[in-house]
Amino acid sequence: MISCGEPSGDLYAGALVAALRAREPGIDVFGLGGERLAAAGGRLVANFHGLSVTGLTEALRVLPRSWTTLRQLVDAAREQKPDALVVIDYPDFNFRLMRAIKRLGVPVIYYVSPQLWAWRAGRIRTMKRVVDCVLPIFPFEEAIYRRENMDVRFVGHPLIDLATPTRSRDEFLRQLRLDPARPVVALLPGSRTNELTQLVPVIADAIPRIVERVPRVQFVVARAPNLADTLFEGFGLPGATLRIVEAQTDDVLNACDVVVTASGTATVQAALHGKPMVVLYKLSPMTYRLGKPLARVDIFAMVNLIAGERVVVELIQGACTGEAVAGETIKLLEDAPYRDRMTVKIAEVRARLGSPGASARAADAVLHVIHSSRHVS
């Protein structure tokens, strides 16, 4: 059984199932996911679309559906008796699920472990009680679980294998009727509705400011799937050369010179393509006020957390304005030494993410837990 609750987790779930099937062709996988999990052969008990939000107050709106989905998954586990549960990130939901499934006697594996170093460190107590094996994807996380004497195996980042463009830069841009000789800014406003609600107006305010200083600039928006068209209406700006493409993030990143991105997995994806970036983080004022005292770090971009220093610029909450986004983007486009220094640091981050084959190593770990459990029983 697998549970993932957002697009990045779905991507990793699909790759994990493909790796499991390569080793155990007859394996049956079911649970919570999306298109990637289904395409890999997983049976969806429930689809996560509409469940994924950022922020405390935003999560309250999806709570009724979350409880319904939780009951569906527990009922499915009780009926189908899986050999293991693999939960992928998405801790607020998956912590409830794994406690319920563990009570059924099912081993629990946590793949893409929760960010205990940044938020709600006390959850380690629940993990020690419930989780049989932890599979973190960032190197610095392994020590957290090893200190607690948990079974932990750093597997590396699955995006290393998955962040691959399908076309060359020139081919992709020409298909979009863009000029490969002109600078390109990639815009990644997020994959959740509430992220776009906060960030699209800020980015839209920045675009004319950038065009004024860099008239030849072109913009490509990498649109995550299953989002309403209305969320992107703010990008319909006169005087800007802008295209919106869906489900082609790696092609967009491969083709661009600079990235403006929401905080999260997209920052790692941009780093894997070696692109300098401006990272945006903005929540509703109420959510930010409630959450800030609980945070254990003062940086948010995964690239900076991996580096242990501020490698890329973060514009957080009140600092996340159109003027600031434009200023940082223009600096990256026009100040070559500044851009080159950032690019060198980003390459160092890429080197820390481990070697290719993360999904294969995760699959081996999952099967080891399953076979060990069967042997014990």
LINLINDA-V988829 format. One record per pair of residues at least 6 apart in sequence whose ideal C-beta (glycine too) atoms are under 6 Angstrom apart, sorted by sequence separation. I is the first residue (numbers start at 1). GAP is how many residues later the second one is. D is the distance in whole Angstrom. If there is no record, write none. Layout:
# LINLINDA-V988829
((I;GAP;D) (I;GAP;D))
This chain:
# LINLINDA-V988829
((4;6;5) (38;6;5) (53;6;6) (102;6;5) (136;6;6) (146;6;6) (190;6;6) (261;6;6) (304;6;5) (20;7;5) (87;7;4) (145;7;4) (173;7;5) (189;7;5) (210;7;6) (235;7;6) (270;7;5) (304;7;5) (332;7;5) (116;8;6) (303;8;6) (4;9;5) (33;9;6) (53;9;6) (190;9;6) (261;9;6) (303;9;5) (315;9;5) (98;10;5) (142;10;6) (170;10;4) (189;10;5) (2;11;5) (33;11;6) (51;11;5) (87;11;5) (134;11;5) (189;11;5) (259;11;5) (301;11;6) (17;12;5) (142;12;4) (232;12;6) (267;12;6) (29;13;4) (30;13;4) (34;13;6) (301;13;5) (31;14;6) (32;14;5) (34;14;6) (189;14;6) (221;14;6) (300;14;6) (30;15;6) (139;15;6) (313;15;5) (32;16;6) (85;16;5) (134;16;6) (187;16;6) (259;16;5) (261;16;6) (263;16;5) (253;17;6) (133;18;5) (134;18;4) (135;18;6) (136;18;6) (258;18;6) (259;18;4) (260;18;5) (261;18;6) (262;18;6) (263;18;4) (254;19;6) (281;19;5) (13;20;5) (128;20;6) (135;20;5) (137;20;5) (253;20;4) (85;21;5) (110;21;5) (113;21;5) (223;21;5) (225;21;6) (14;22;3) (18;22;5) (108;22;6) (225;22;5) (253;22;6) (279;22;4) (10;23;5) (14;23;5) (17;23;4) (46;23;5) (84;23;5) (85;23;5) (86;23;5) (87;23;6) (88;23;5) (89;23;4) (91;23;4) (108;23;5) (113;23;5) (218;23;5) (219;23;4) (220;23;5) (221;23;4) (223;23;4) (10;24;4) (13;24;4) (73;24;6) (77;24;5) (82;24;6) (88;24;5) (108;24;6) (109;24;5) (110;24;5) (111;24;4) (124;24;6) (11;25;5) (17;25;5) (84;25;6) (86;25;5) (107;25;4) (112;25;5) (10;26;4) (14;26;4) (46;26;5) (70;26;6) (74;26;5) (2;27;6) (10;27;6) (45;27;6) (66;27;6) (70;27;6) (77;27;6) (222;27;4) (3;28;5) (45;28;6) (102;28;5) (113;28;6) (2;29;4) (3;29;4) (4;29;5) (211;29;6) (288;29;5) (1;30;5) (204;30;4) (207;30;6) (222;30;4) (45;31;5) (99;31;6) (98;32;5) (187;32;6) (220;32;5) (271;32;5) (191;33;4) (201;33;6) (207;33;5) (279;33;6) (182;34;5) (183;34;5) (184;34;5) (185;34;5) (186;34;6) (187;34;5) (188;34;5) (200;34;4) (267;34;5) (268;34;5) (311;34;4) (196;35;4) (267;35;5) (277;35;5) (278;35;5) (279;35;5) (280;35;5) (281;35;5) (282;35;6) (182;36;5) (267;36;5) (263;37;5) (263;38;6) (282;38;4) (178;40;5) (280;40;5) (32;41;6) (307;42;5) (5;43;5) (306;43;5) (5;46;6) (6;46;4) (303;46;5) (306;46;6) (5;47;6) (278;50;4) (278;51;6) (276;56;5) (199;63;6) (276;63;5) (186;66;5) (276;66;4) (176;67;5) (186;67;6) (195;67;5) (276;67;6) (260;69;6) (186;70;4) (184;71;6) (258;71;6) (184;72;4) (190;72;4) (184;73;5) (185;73;5) (186;73;5) (187;73;5) (188;73;4) (189;73;6) (183;74;5) (258;74;5) (13;75;6) (258;75;6) (271;75;5) (1;76;6) (12;76;6) (188;78;5) (271;78;5) (272;78;6) (9;79;4) (172;79;5) (271;79;6) (9;80;5) (1;81;4) (9;81;6) (199;81;6) (173;82;5) (172;83;5) (1;84;5) (2;84;5) (3;84;5) (4;84;4) (167;84;6) (198;84;4) (5;85;4) (165;85;5) (166;85;6) (169;85;6) (164;86;6) (165;86;5) (169;86;4) (163;87;5) (5;88;5) (165;89;4) (3;91;6) (3;94;6) (163;106;5) (159;109;6) (163;109;4) (159;110;6) (159;113;6) (206;116;4) (210;116;5) (205;117;3) (209;117;4) (213;117;5) (202;118;6) (206;119;4) (210;119;5) (214;119;5) (202;120;5) (206;120;4) (210;120;6) (58;136;5) (54;138;6) (53;139;6) (52;140;5) (53;141;5) (15;143;5) (12;146;5) (183;150;6) (49;177;5) (118;178;6) (118;179;5) (7;184;5) (161;195;5) (157;196;4) (160;196;5) (156;198;3) (158;200;4) (157;201;6) (158;201;5) (156;202;4) (155;203;5) (155;206;4) (155;207;5) (153;212;5) (139;213;6) (7;217;6) (135;227;5) (55;228;5) (57;229;5) (57;230;5) (135;230;6) (56;231;5) (55;232;4) (56;234;5) (56;235;6) (133;236;5) (132;237;6) (111;251;6) (8;257;4) (109;257;6) (109;260;6) (107;262;5) (107;266;5) (86;280;6) (84;285;6) (84;286;5) (83;287;5) (19;340;4) (23;340;6) (19;341;5) (16;343;5) (20;343;5) (15;344;4) (19;344;4) (16;346;6) (16;347;6))
